[in-house]
Amino acid sequence: MSESEIFPLQSAGCEVISCNTPLDFGNTTRFRKVEFPEQAGLAANSFLQLVPAKLASEATSNTYVLRFPKGIQGTLMNLHQGGQSTVMKDATGHFVGTASLYRVDPASVAAFQAFSIASFATGQYFLADISSKLTEVNRKLDDLLAFLQTSKRTELLSELTFVKYALANYSTIMFNDAQRIATIGNLQRAKTKAIADIEFYTEQLESAVAGKSNESQAQIVLQSKQGVDLASQLYAISGIMETYYSQNWNQSYLANLEADAKPLFALTQNRMIGALKTAADKVSQKIEKDENKHFGKNSVSQIEAEVLKTYNTLSTQAEPPLFALMCTSLKQPSQPLELYLRPDGSVYQKV
């Protein structure tokens, strides 16, 4: 594009600079290559076209850094120009920009196209990173079948299977409006059902601790606790993904999501701590009784000892970890981001 057509990136909330420091992009602990879906129809040099001609002519390096101080989402909001926008596609279904009530120049449309596609690709990475922290969601099917209540097994597994599908295909589903809308509806359903499942397994945990302390009871207690954890994680990831899929980064909306999640996680954690304390006290009494009777030895099983460990871990948490994860995840797309543009058109992101 000509010098007069260069879009002023700084006014959109981002900047591009040349990178004169040698970087090892093969180091996967520092950088990851941003993979763009085929249906994006993104040309190899789409991002390089955003580099001002003057900068390109003066640069001593062929690598450029595209900086988003408020994340890609902050830049996209600026590019909306306050108007109502909608996705535009060409005859082949490729993303080509937006239709707006405001007149937009070709350069800003090109920037919006590139940045929107980048937001989908980086969003895929963010979601994968978030889900990797959810231990129960990442369990194998056989492991889940071992502790899920029979009456709830089909429901939870079906919702979990869908959530995993939506996680794996985020960057491609975002290019299909019909699929995206359907996915949002299913995520909302999964979130609603997760609330009911949290209550179900919490009640089951509270009932399980009423019995006499033995290996069988400890097994039921821990399995019930796993059920609460799985349902809670399903609620968290569904809420996070609904936001990523809808691209609704309105601050009031995000605040309401956090306001809904905070008391749910706090109450659930307090109820689990209360139930596990009852179970842990019984195990401790059993240990004390055995040691007095058998000169320092006790008959407490490994799984009963696990109840003690689980209670100690949970009771020392000042804030439910899932709530902290949810808050961080909802803020992630608006955090500072740097993309590195290579001479061959490839794009890398700092890990």
DODOSE-73587 format. One record per residue: residue in three letters; x, y, z of N, C-alpha, C in turn. Coordinates in steps of 0.001 Angstrom, whole numbers, plus 500000, padded with zeros to 6 digits. Layout:
ALAXYZXYZXYZ;...
***
This chain:
MET500844498815500000500000500000500000500882501239500000;SER500401502338499529501189503566499464501350504153500853;GLU502315505107500956502580505735502253501335506386502824;SER500511506969501933499306507658502402498238506709502884;GLU498348505428502486497337504448502865497698503703504154;ILE498922503916504650499364503179505839498452503501507014;PHE497914502465507607497003502661508732497796503043509976;PRO497432504089510699498160504510511903497917503518513047;LEU498799502546513187498597501474514155498492501979515584;GLN499246503033515903499216503526517279497835504028517665;SER497106504596516713495765505080517018494809503927517281;ALA495181502734516821494345501551517050494745500816518321;GLY495768501314518990496179500688520248497254499644520084;CYS498064499743519023499180498811518854500297499525518118;GLU501452498898518070502580499492517373503450498394516780;VAL504186498735515742505100497785515128506493498405515124;ILE507490497627515577508872498097515625509773497008515063;SER510944497395514607511898496401514122512594495766515316;CYS512969494509515171513637493773516256515077493515515845;ASN516017494159516533517430494027516187518158492999517041;THR517463492409517993518067491400518861517882490018518264;PRO518959489252518083518822487886517539517973487024518475;LEU517002486338517930516106485518518740516062484096518194;ASP516007483146519108515939481738518719514474481296518740;PHE513822481365517590512411481004517530512192479497517585;GLY513283478754517526513188477300517676513105476881519131;ASN513318477828520039513242477553521471511780477566521903;THR511191476393522017509756476284522315509409476676523743;THR510402476847524596510111477302525963509915478817525993;ARG510329479502524924510205480964524860509207481433523809;PHE509111480664522707508238481090521615507394479936521091;ARG506215480270520606505364479294519928504929479891518601;LYS504907479039517576504463479511516274502941479605516282;VAL502417480732515831500969480925515783500444480256514514;GLU499587479251514708499024478520513579497664479108513219;PHE497495479448511964496244480039511506495423479017510731;PRO494111478913510996493247477957510297493256478193508784;GLU493130477117508029493141477230506569492028478134506059;GLN490837478038506675489706478809506163489845480305506408;ALA490905480695507136491123482128507353491469482822506041;GLY492026482068505079492406482655503804493460483725503981;LEU494334483542504969495335484548505307496568484379504429;ALA496948485428503720498153485379502901499379485319503789;ALA500441484720503271501648484519504070502216485830504594;ASN502028486923503833502611488199504248501573489190504768;SER500412488682505209499331489575505659499767490505506782;PHE500534489971507723500961490798508851502113491711508448;LEU502994491227507558504111492057507109503614493279506336;GLN502430493167505726501872494296504997501495495454505926;LEU501402495144507223501070496192508192502293497007508595;VAL503492496540508204504720497252508548504843498486507654;PRO504934499673508241505074500901507434506284500818506509;ALA506133501301505280507206501221504290508477501917504780;LYS508295503023505471509462503757505965510247502933506975;LEU509536502253507876510201501407508870510916500256508181;ALA510269499657507197510854498523506490512136498917505769;SER512167500127505224513347500569504477514508500929505384;GLU514193501331506617515245501752507542515697500644508478;ALA514912499571508591515206498514509559516474497757509195;THR517258497414510212518466496611510002518171495129510178;SER516941494822510568516530493428510766515264493169509965;ASN515067491898509605513856491514508874512771490987509802;THR513002491089511103512016490643512085511379491868512742;TYR510056491828512870509340492954513466508512492467514647;VAL508290493373515588507482493061516762506200493875516690;LEU505072493184516757503760493829516768503280493819518215;ARG503224494973518824502898495078520243501456495540520450;PHE500754494832521347499383495182521708499359495468523210;PRO499536496718523636499593497044525074498360496597525854;LYS497187496610525196495951496182525858495408494899525232;GLY496310494103524668495887492859524040495247493111522678;ILE495081492047521919494471492181520591493031492672520714;GLN492337492237521773490942492651521929490817494162522094;GLY491771494769522808491752496216522977491908496930521647;THR492758496384520790492963496964519465491726496798518596;LEU491112495628518647489905495384517849488771496330518254;MET488674496606519547487634497533520010487862498928519419;ASN489136499326519319489440500627518712489087500634517228;LEU489328499522516557489060499431515129487562499401514821;HIS486756499047515827485303499077515611484819500516515381;GLN485625501481515822485312502907515642483973503300516247;GLY483524502555517212482281502901517876481056502501517102;GLY481212501888515923480069501503515105479697500057515312;GLN478591499631514742478157498250514807478807497487513671;SER479511496414513971480235495674512950479727494252512827;THR479944493680511656479611492281511437480657491664510535;VAL480852490366510655481877489690509862481502489677508392;MET482486489939507508482268489846506066483118488707505509;LYS482552487927504591483270486834503948483103486932502444;ASP484106486377501724483988486403500276483237485163499796;ALA483191484948498479482404483863497913482887482490498339;THR484165482408498711484712481110499128484576480879500625;GLY483997481853501329483811481701502769484961482220503596;HIS485948482856502953487095483383503679486755484708504344;PHE487303484911505524487098486138506278487760487294505525;VAL487016488384505265487597489499504528487473490840505240;GLY486833490885506395486744492149507111485412492318507792;THR484953493544507934483684493811508608482838494788507816;ALA481559494712508050480644495720507522480293496637508681;SER480373497907508499480173498853509589479265499990509158;LEU478621500608510137477791501778509865478664502991509594;TYR479969502837509887480897503925509666481786503616508467;ARG482173504628507749483044504426506599484441504051507095;VAL484994502969506561486329502529506964487234502479505747;ASP488506502820505945489444502804504835489985501388504642;PRO490509501061503464490999499703503181492068499230504154;ALA492927500150504593494002499761505499493460499281506838;SER492433499986507353491887499581508652491132498255508542;VAL490492498010507382489822496728507168490841495601507151;ALA491989495852506482493049494842506429493590494556507819;ALA493738495625508618494234495446509985493232494668510822;PHE491936495022510668490896494321511429490881492837511072;GLN491026492549509786491040491156509334492192490397509980;ALA493386490957509883494565490282510416494483490110511924;PHE494055491159512619494008491103514076492904490164514574;SER491772490114513864490693489201514255491157487760514152;ILE491822487441513050492328486083512856493373485758513920;ALA494218486744514235495230486536515272494578486299516629;SER493457486985516889492771486807518181492203485395518300;PHE491728484826517189491212483457517216492355482468517481;ALA493484482691516794494618481778516932495236481843518328;THR495401483062518858495965483177520202494953482720521246;GLY493651482925520950492615482438521860492661480929521998;GLN492951480228520896493089478774520935494201478375521903;TYR495304479105521846496436478834522744496064479118524195;PHE495408480259524435495021480607525803494101479539526395;LEU493119479089525616492170478086526108492859476759526398;ALA493809476376525534494549475133525764495361475221527050;ASP495952476390527289496743476596528504495848476565529739;ILE494674477187529644493721477210530762493261475790531092;SER492855475047530067492318473699530286493369472748530829;SER494644473019530532495713472135531029495819472177532551;LYS495268473227533153495314473379534611494121472707535305;LEU493193472185534517491997471557535081492191470042535120;THR492631469540536258493027468132536382491905467157536075;GLU490707467422536579489603466481536387489099466494534942;VAL489051467679534347488608467785532956489552467026532025;ASN490823466957532401491822466304531557492010464821531847;ARG491248464285532768491364462851533062490875462012531882;LYS491435460816531780490979459891530739489590459371531090;LEU488863458938530066487489458475530246487400457350531265;ASP488324456401531212488296455266532147488438455725533592;ASP489257456737533815489450457265535171488182457940535682;LEU487483458633534783486246459306535173485149458305535510;LEU485063457234534737484024456225534967484176455570536337;ALA485392455596536869485668454927538143485009455627539322;PHE484757456940539215484201457632540376482869458347540123;LEU482449458476538875481192459176538617479987458344539051;GLN479051459009539714477809458361540124477058457894538873;THR476539456666538923475878456078537757474769456970537205;SER473965457547538093472829458371537653473263459662536967;LYS474511460090537229475010461337536661476036461097535556;ARG476419459863535361477536459546534468477285460009533035;THR476139459649532477475836459983531086475803461491530871;GLU475149462195531781475015463644531662476368464349531713;LEU477160464033532726478446464706532881479401464379531742;LEU479436463119531336480348462725530272479968463353528936;SER478668463484528670478243464103527413478633465581527386;GLU478434466280528514478799467693528582480314467861528493;LEU481031466987529167482491467062529158483045466790527762;THR482471465809527071482913465486525714482723466677524787;PHE481578467353524934481325468529524085482309469650524395;VAL482568469889525666483483470966526055484876470706525485;LYS485321469462525530486633469131524970486661469368523462;TYR485564469041522796485443469283521356485528470783521063;ALA484816471583521846484825473035521650486197473630521957;LEU486902473060522914488252473509523235489210473262522076;ALA489125472068521507490061471667520460489840472396519146;ASN488612472861518898488278473424517587487930474908517613;TYR488316475595518656487957477009518811488325477855517596;SER489580477810517177490039478734516133489373478491514788;THR488849477287514552488166477029513281486669477291513377;ILE486052476948514497484615477197514670484315478695514621;MET485269479512515069485051480964515090484816481546513695;PHE485155480801512648484952481291511290483602480879510707;ASN482848480099511467481535479651510997480477480137511975;ASP479714481139511576478749481765512485477723480780513039;ALA477220479886512176476200478925512625476758478004513699;GLN477970477493513464478611476615514454478930477370515733;ARG479399478602515583479779479394516755478566479655517649;ILE477458480032517050476245480315517820475731479055518513;ALA475760477928517785475321476663518375476230476261519530;THR477517476502519362478486476159520409478241476981521666;ILE477964478264521498477681479134522649476470478607523419;GLY475424478210522684474226477668523337474531476407524125;ASN475346475528523566475700474282524250476594474537525470;LEU477447475532525377478301475888526516477466476455527660;GLN476453477239527318475547477777528344474790476639529028;ARG474388475645528247473692474484528812474621473696529731;ALA475869473498529287476848472764530097477106473479531420;LYS477171474792531372477406475586532581476244475448533558;THR475015475489533025473826475357533874473763473980534530;LYS474042472949533747474006471591534295475130471376535303;ALA476244472027535088477363471895536024476988472398537413;ILE476174473449537487475729473977538782474934472918539535;ALA474035472235538810473242471173539440474139470023539889;ASP475143469706539088476051468610539432476945468960540622;ILE477309470227540743478087470669541909477287470407543184;GLU476013470775543158475149470571544320474972469083544605;PHE474777468294543569474563466854543738475758466192544433;TYR476946466446543930478135465794544485478532466372545844;THR478216467639546089478487468220547407477597467559548459;GLU476322467372548129475412466675549043475864465234549264;GLN476340464598548201476819463217548325478042463151549238;LEU478913464138549140480091464195550006479680464377551456;GLU478731465260551705478280465504553076477616464259553671;SER476951463491552843476320462254553330477366461175553587;ALA478406461140552739479420460079552831480224460126554125;VAL480419461313554683481277461429555871480555461015557148;ALA479276460712557051478504460355558248478840458965558770;GLY479352458097557904479615456722558304480879456558559142;LYS481117455316559561482297454987560347483543455063559471;SER484639455548560049485866455697559288486489454343558961;ASN486573454037557695487254452833557222487657453062555776;GLU488302452089555190488810452261553830487680452478552822;SER486586451772552985485457451889552067484842453285552129;GLN484660453776553362484078455113553509485007456180552937;ALA486312456031553163487283456991552650487252457040551124;GLN487056455872550517486983455797549062485791456600548530;ILE484635456431549170483423457146548760483595458655548949;VAL484227459046550050484467460461550343485320461099549248;LEU486414460434548905487319460984547902486688461001546512;GLN485894459987546202485216459955544906484168461066544807;SER483478461317545908482492462396545924483168463747545743;LYS484321463886546374485074465120546256485545465318544806;GLN485937464241544144486335464309542736485161464738541861;GLY483973464266542210482775464654541469482518466147541578;VAL482689466696542784482526468141542987483561468897542160;ASP484803468416542184485879469077541440485597469078539939;LEU485157467946539405484880467853537973483753468804537573;ALA482662468791538330481523469666538019481918471140538138;SER482735471462539133483182472850539327484074473296538173;GLN484965472414537733485854472743536622485071472867535322;LEU484042472050535175483184472125533993482447473471533964;TYR481994473926535126481334475236535227482308476344534821;ALA483532476279535343484522477328535081484896477397533606;ILE485241476258533018485701476274531629484556476614530676;SER483329476222531005482181476566530159481947478073530150;GLY482045478687531331481866480134531421482966480895530701;ILE484188480414530838485322481052530160485162480942528646;MET484825479738528186484712479504526744483534480245526128;GLU482454480387526873481312481151526365481746482585526036;THR482578483150526898483070484505526691483997484572525477;TYR484890483594525360485821483580524227485069483396522906;TYR484068482535522908483309482296521686482426483490521311;SER481847484134522295480968485275522013481757486552521761;GLN483060486544522187483909487734522058483295488929522775;ASN482620488637523886481998489701524677482950490085525810;TRP483705491157525591484682491585526591484220492834527323;ASN482919493077527316482364494202528053482691494049529539;GLN483218495097530148483690495017531533482574494698532524;SER481382495239532281480252494953533169479859493486533085;TYR479884492953531877479557491542531676480565490642532384;LEU481855490947532238482895490150532889482782490239534411;ALA482454491429534891482295491607536342481124490775536856;ASN480051490689536071478891489884536474479232488396536492;LEU480039487951535535480464486548535526481244486220536801;GLU482143487112537160482937486903538374482057486969539621;ALA481084487875539610480177488018540761479313486777540945;ASP478963486108539849478183484869539935479044483707540420;ALA480275483666539930481155482525540230481700482569541664;LYS481990483751542161482651483863543470481869483205544601;PRO480584483534544814479858482892545922479638481403545696;LEU479483480985544439479295479558544152480525478764544563;PHE481713479215544139482947478512544483483254478600545978;ALA482977479766546569483263479949547997482382479042548852;LEU481079479013548555480155478170549316480498476698549139;THR480804476305547910481157474901547646482415474515548404;GLN483415475405548400484660475107549111484412474981550614;ASN483619475880551170483332475825552608482595474541552988;ARG481672474131552137480937472885552415481858471675552307;MET482763471697551329483713470582551211484653470531552409;ILE485124471708552841486022471754554008485304471209555242;GLY484034471606555417483272471121556572483097469618556542;ALA482767469070555377482566467628555256483874466873555442;LEU484933467359554802486231466676554902486811466773556312;LYS486489467853557026486958467965558416486339466866559264;THR485048466611559032484381465523559768485073464197559488;ALA485368463933558221486040462686557853487461462640558394;ALA488175463760558316489559463816558777489649463639560296;ASP488690464222561028488673464075562496488496462613562887;LYS487659461905562141487451460480562445488716459665562185;VAL489423460006561119490679459312560815491714459623561891;SER491789460886562312492756461279563354492465460568564675;GLN491186460451565016490795459742566238491166458266566152;LYS491008457708564960491356456300564751492863456096564902;ILE493634457028564376495095456951564498495506457026565960;GLU494923457991566674495262458176568103494896456951568919;LYS493754456386568638493298455210569373494212454014569105;ASP494563453819567830495431452690567470496820452827568066;GLU497353454052568050498703454260568565498773454034570070;ASN497717454428570783497680454196572230497558452708572548;LYS496848452013571669496583450595571917497712449694571436;HIS498381450121570359499398449255569748500786449884569773;PHE501045450700570783502380451254571018502949451995569790;GLY502213452974569332502717453830568248502360453380566858;LYS501772452216566699501391451733565377499898451988565154;ASN499505452143563879498086452329563593497696451548562347;SER496402451310562205495893450482561104495233451323560011;VAL495535452611559995494935453506559008495472453180557615;SER494562453009556669494956452662555308495499453879554566;GLN496112453625553424496674454695552616495594455644552133;ILE494447455109551793493375455950551271492756456807552379;GLU492745456297553617492280457111554748493258458251555012;ALA494553457958554853495576458997555013495419460073553930;GLU494929459651552759494702460597551661493582461585552011;VAL492607461113552806491533462005553261492120463128554112;LEU493035462776555012493702463775555841494460464785554988;LYS495207464275554012495999465132553131495105466075552325;THR493996465538551815493064466337551014492452467458551842;TYR492072467120553078491496468126553971492516469217554284;ASN493742468829554607494782469809554943495061470753553779;THR495083470214552561495341471038551374494208472033551144;LEU492974471540551220491812472386550939491624473461552002;SER491863473108553263491605474048554361492619475187554421;THR493737475057553713494759476119553741494641477071552546;GLN493668476839551671493484477702550506492670478941550894;ALA493290480109550740492614481350551110491483481683550148;GLU491660481316548874490672481605547840490522480380546948;PRO489321480069546522489151478921545626490010479093544373;PRO490921478165544083491807478286542912491047478446541598;LEU489887477809541496489109477909540259488614479331540011;PHE488263480021541082487804481401540919488953482282540441;ALA490134482066541013491309482840540598491642482555539132;LEU491553481283538736491823480902537348490818481550536395;MET489553481556536798488507482136535960488734483635535760;CYS489080484335536834489318485781536748490509486077535831;THR491579485322536005492778485509535177492481485230533715;SER491722484178533446491409483780532075490561484813531353;LEU489639485435532069488767486438531460489521487737531164;LYS490628487951531874491427489158531651492527488923530618;GLN492851487658530337493991487313529489493989488002528119;PRO492865488000527377492884488618526038493148490114526043;SER493034490761527199493268492205527286494628492531527889;GLN495437491483528122496771491695528669497748492017527533;PRO498845492728527837499834493053526801500290491809526039;LEU500427491949524739500790490817523890501785491278522828;GLU502756490417522528503712490709521463503722489567520459;LEU503624489921519174503742488951518095504983489299517276;TYR505751488288516928506976488493516153506728488082514707;LEU506977488999513785506735488767512368508053488425511686;ARG508130487230511114509348486765510455509316487106508960;PRO510479487147508309510541487498506882509712486590505982;ASP509535485322506382508760484387505559507253484507505800;GLY506852485455506640505437485655506914504935484902508140;SER505759484033508715505343483294509908505274484237511104;VAL504426483883512045504186484706513229504453483889514480;TYR505158484474515425505470483796516679504968484617517852;GLN504635483901518919504148484541520145505051484136521292;LYS505321485096522177506115484787523364505311483885524283;VAL505936482846524790505244481909525692505246482496527088;
***
